[in-house]
Amino acid sequence: MDTALLDIKNLSAWYSDRKKVLSDFSFALAEQEVAGLIGLNGAGKTTFLKVLSGLLPTFRADGLRFCGSPVDFRKQDFKRCRYTVFAEDSSFSYFTFREYLSYVCGAYGREVPDAAELVRGFRFEEYEDVLLKELSTGNRKKAYLIAAFALKPRLLLLDEPVNGLDFQSTEYLYRQISGYKEHGTLLFSSHILESITLTSDRVFVLEEGRIRQTFERGQINAADIREALHDEDDR
């Protein structure tokens, strides 16, 4: 990588029982790339995204740098550079999508963008003025994804973004992920191999809280990644 957007050295993270979920986790993301994170259940994918999102304070690292400078994931200057869509989210349940998008843009100091193309692409036209709590799981996921892609943060984090989506919305999501490097860097976790192989510039295989293997562009294929995951499962 020519330029590191995010560089993490020897990160360890845990919950209240002090059992480490991530251990000696070293990781770097380039400017304007799409990176996929794949691993078996319990490998630490969501925990890592929680650390990056400032939601898990129980961690330590030898070095955390963003754009070449030390970073605190819970400070406002970093928060305004990243946005996260989690696999399960019931926040802002009494907002409609329009209200939620307006709130998010205000929090990030942005003008409310025209999200009409994203709304059409995700087939969400009927639900823009419905309370989020009244939406199905899939449509609620679409609301958060539309807001994320409309906002265009420098670092976009997606946790299992395909979960709950219908076929047409999944195809549209793949196009949005693949094209995101025009706006910034996107890191997403998935257990769906297709989503990783069709969209990623690099793929990180996560095993027991560490990056076990990295596949670069030109090396990314389903058979090799599947073999790496099966090797992990056999241990």
C-alpha positions as semicolon CSV with decimal commas, in nm:
position;residue;x (nm);y (nm);z (nm)
1;M;0,000;0,000;0,000
2;D;0,132;0,347;-0,090
3;T;-0,064;0,539;0,174
4;A;-0,202;0,402;0,498
5;L;-0,534;0,551;0,598
6;L;-0,555;0,343;0,915
7;D;-0,270;0,155;1,081
8;I;-0,312;-0,062;1,391
9;K;-0,031;-0,240;1,574
10;N;-0,079;-0,528;1,819
11;L;-0,438;-0,456;1,920
12;S;-0,592;-0,666;2,195
13;A;-0,959;-0,633;2,297
14;W;-1,180;-0,804;2,551
15;Y;-1,514;-0,780;2,729
16;S;-1,583;-0,780;3,101
17;D;-1,440;-1,126;3,170
18;R;-1,098;-1,016;3,038
19;K;-1,090;-1,307;2,795
20;K;-0,928;-1,165;2,485
21;V;-1,139;-1,166;2,170
22;L;-0,869;-0,989;1,968
23;S;-0,504;-1,054;2,045
24;D;-0,194;-0,897;1,886
25;F;-0,412;-0,786;1,597
26;S;-0,217;-0,583;1,340
27;F;-0,397;-0,431;1,047
28;A;-0,370;-0,155;0,788
29;L;-0,609;-0,003;0,538
30;A;-0,508;0,200;0,234
31;E;-0,667;0,519;0,108
32;Q;-0,956;0,442;-0,127
33;E;-0,973;0,065;-0,111
34;V;-1,244;-0,189;-0,039
35;A;-1,138;-0,452;0,213
36;G;-1,332;-0,761;0,319
37;L;-1,303;-0,928;0,657
38;I;-1,411;-1,291;0,676
39;G;-1,395;-1,552;0,950
40;L;-1,596;-1,811;1,135
41;N;-1,845;-1,711;1,405
42;G;-1,658;-1,590;1,710
43;A;-1,345;-1,495;1,517
44;G;-1,374;-1,133;1,633
45;K;-1,510;-0,950;1,328
46;T;-1,783;-0,755;1,506
47;T;-1,560;-0,690;1,806
48;F;-1,301;-0,528;1,580
49;L;-1,564;-0,304;1,421
50;K;-1,688;-0,207;1,767
51;V;-1,335;-0,101;1,863
52;L;-1,305;0,111;1,548
53;S;-1,648;0,260;1,618
54;G;-1,553;0,368;1,969
55;L;-1,805;0,132;2,131
56;L;-1,560;-0,098;2,311
57;P;-1,327;0,083;2,552
58;T;-1,163;-0,237;2,682
59;F;-0,868;-0,263;2,445
60;R;-0,503;-0,171;2,418
61;A;-0,261;-0,138;2,127
62;D;0,102;-0,054;2,061
63;G;0,002;0,192;1,792
64;L;-0,313;0,344;1,643
65;R;-0,272;0,588;1,356
66;F;-0,516;0,753;1,118
67;C;-0,378;0,947;0,821
68;G;-0,035;0,911;0,975
69;S;-0,123;1,064;1,313
70;P;-0,212;0,902;1,648
71;V;-0,586;0,852;1,683
72;D;-0,840;0,803;1,958
73;F;-1,141;0,615;1,819
74;R;-1,375;0,784;2,065
75;K;-1,275;1,142;1,984
76;Q;-1,505;1,357;1,774
77;D;-1,252;1,435;1,500
78;F;-1,221;1,065;1,414
79;K;-1,591;0,993;1,458
80;R;-1,673;1,250;1,190
81;C;-1,450;1,061;0,946
82;R;-1,616;0,721;0,989
83;Y;-1,963;0,572;0,988
84;T;-2,066;0,221;1,090
85;V;-2,363;0,005;0,993
86;F;-2,394;-0,292;1,229
87;A;-2,559;-0,624;1,149
88;E;-2,828;-0,558;1,407
89;D;-2,937;-0,209;1,505
90;S;-3,255;-0,086;1,666
91;S;-3,141;0,270;1,739
92;F;-3,350;0,576;1,652
93;S;-3,656;0,354;1,626
94;Y;-3,896;0,650;1,650
95;F;-3,735;0,830;1,357
96;T;-3,846;0,792;1,000
97;F;-3,573;0,740;0,742
98;R;-3,593;1,104;0,633
99;E;-3,560;1,218;0,995
100;Y;-3,274;0,978;1,056
101;L;-3,081;1,094;0,749
102;S;-3,129;1,457;0,851
103;Y;-3,010;1,379;1,205
104;V;-2,702;1,190;1,084
105;C;-2,600;1,465;0,845
106;G;-2,641;1,724;1,120
107;A;-2,424;1,518;1,354
108;Y;-2,154;1,494;1,088
109;G;-2,179;1,861;0,994
110;R;-2,300;1,788;0,642
111;E;-2,579;1,917;0,423
112;V;-2,854;1,660;0,369
113;P;-2,770;1,497;0,033
114;D;-3,009;1,386;-0,237
115;A;-3,046;1,014;-0,164
116;A;-3,310;0,948;-0,431
117;E;-3,088;0,724;-0,642
118;L;-2,991;0,513;-0,341
119;V;-3,355;0,492;-0,232
120;R;-3,453;0,363;-0,576
121;G;-3,157;0,127;-0,595
122;F;-3,247;-0,035;-0,263
123;R;-3,619;-0,034;-0,358
124;F;-3,705;0,172;-0,052
125;E;-3,944;0,429;-0,199
126;E;-4,246;0,315;0,003
127;Y;-4,072;0,337;0,338
128;E;-3,906;0,679;0,358
129;D;-4,169;0,815;0,596
130;V;-4,229;0,500;0,802
131;L;-4,093;0,481;1,157
132;L;-3,779;0,267;1,167
133;K;-3,931;0,052;1,440
134;E;-4,213;-0,045;1,207
135;L;-3,986;-0,163;0,926
136;S;-3,889;-0,524;0,865
137;T;-3,532;-0,624;0,949
138;G;-3,434;-0,600;0,584
139;N;-3,588;-0,259;0,526
140;R;-3,437;-0,123;0,847
141;K;-3,098;-0,243;0,721
142;K;-3,163;-0,063;0,393
143;A;-3,235;0,262;0,580
144;Y;-2,899;0,252;0,757
145;L;-2,714;0,153;0,439
146;I;-2,874;0,433;0,237
147;A;-2,773;0,684;0,503
148;A;-2,418;0,547;0,503
149;F;-2,368;0,562;0,128
150;A;-2,535;0,904;0,108
151;L;-2,305;1,042;0,378
152;K;-1,988;0,915;0,203
153;P;-1,755;0,914;0,506
154;R;-1,382;0,879;0,454
155;L;-1,396;0,541;0,632
156;L;-1,714;0,335;0,601
157;L;-1,753;0,023;0,818
158;L;-2,020;-0,238;0,742
159;D;-2,091;-0,537;0,964
160;E;-2,256;-0,823;0,771
161;P;-2,428;-0,579;0,533
162;V;-2,595;-0,850;0,321
163;N;-2,795;-0,993;0,613
164;G;-3,168;-0,947;0,562
165;L;-3,152;-0,805;0,209
166;D;-3,349;-0,934;-0,087
167;F;-3,172;-1,046;-0,404
168;Q;-3,209;-0,721;-0,599
169;S;-3,096;-0,507;-0,307
170;T;-2,799;-0,738;-0,252
171;E;-2,691;-0,694;-0,615
172;Y;-2,724;-0,318;-0,579
173;L;-2,528;-0,326;-0,252
174;Y;-2,242;-0,508;-0,425
175;R;-2,221;-0,229;-0,682
176;Q;-2,218;0,036;-0,411
177;I;-1,943;-0,144;-0,219
178;S;-1,728;-0,198;-0,528
179;G;-1,756;0,166;-0,631
180;Y;-1,698;0,316;-0,288
181;K;-1,326;0,370;-0,345
182;E;-1,425;0,678;-0,550
183;H;-1,529;0,838;-0,220
184;G;-1,313;0,677;0,047
185;T;-1,221;0,346;0,211
186;L;-1,471;0,073;0,295
187;L;-1,414;-0,219;0,532
188;F;-1,686;-0,479;0,570
189;S;-1,725;-0,811;0,744
190;S;-1,921;-1,096;0,593
191;H;-1,975;-1,468;0,622
192;I;-2,102;-1,477;0,262
193;L;-1,808;-1,563;0,041
194;E;-1,967;-1,421;-0,274
195;S;-1,989;-1,074;-0,122
196;I;-1,618;-1,082;-0,041
197;T;-1,491;-1,214;-0,374
198;L;-1,708;-0,988;-0,591
199;T;-1,626;-0,658;-0,426
200;S;-1,295;-0,657;-0,236
201;D;-0,950;-0,528;-0,329
202;R;-0,811;-0,722;-0,033
203;V;-0,951;-0,995;0,188
204;F;-0,845;-1,059;0,546
205;V;-0,914;-1,402;0,697
206;L;-0,967;-1,363;1,070
207;E;-0,900;-1,653;1,305
208;E;-0,922;-1,642;1,685
209;G;-0,874;-1,267;1,697
210;R;-0,582;-1,243;1,454
211;I;-0,538;-1,190;1,081
212;R;-0,442;-1,539;0,970
213;Q;-0,413;-1,478;0,596
214;T;-0,444;-1,190;0,350
215;F;-0,549;-1,221;-0,014
216;E;-0,448;-0,937;-0,243
217;R;-0,616;-0,833;-0,568
218;G;-0,541;-1,099;-0,828
219;Q;-0,522;-1,367;-0,558
220;I;-0,883;-1,338;-0,446
221;N;-1,081;-1,646;-0,537
222;A;-1,349;-1,841;-0,359
223;A;-1,165;-2,174;-0,358
224;D;-0,856;-2,044;-0,178
225;I;-1,053;-1,843;0,076
226;R;-1,282;-2,139;0,141
227;E;-0,977;-2,360;0,193
228;A;-0,834;-2,112;0,444
229;L;-1,163;-2,111;0,634
230;H;-1,186;-2,490;0,629
231;D;-0,829;-2,520;0,753
232;E;-0,931;-2,292;1,039
233;D;-1,238;-2,503;1,113
234;D;-1,028;-2,821;1,127
235;R;-0,794;-2,688;1,393
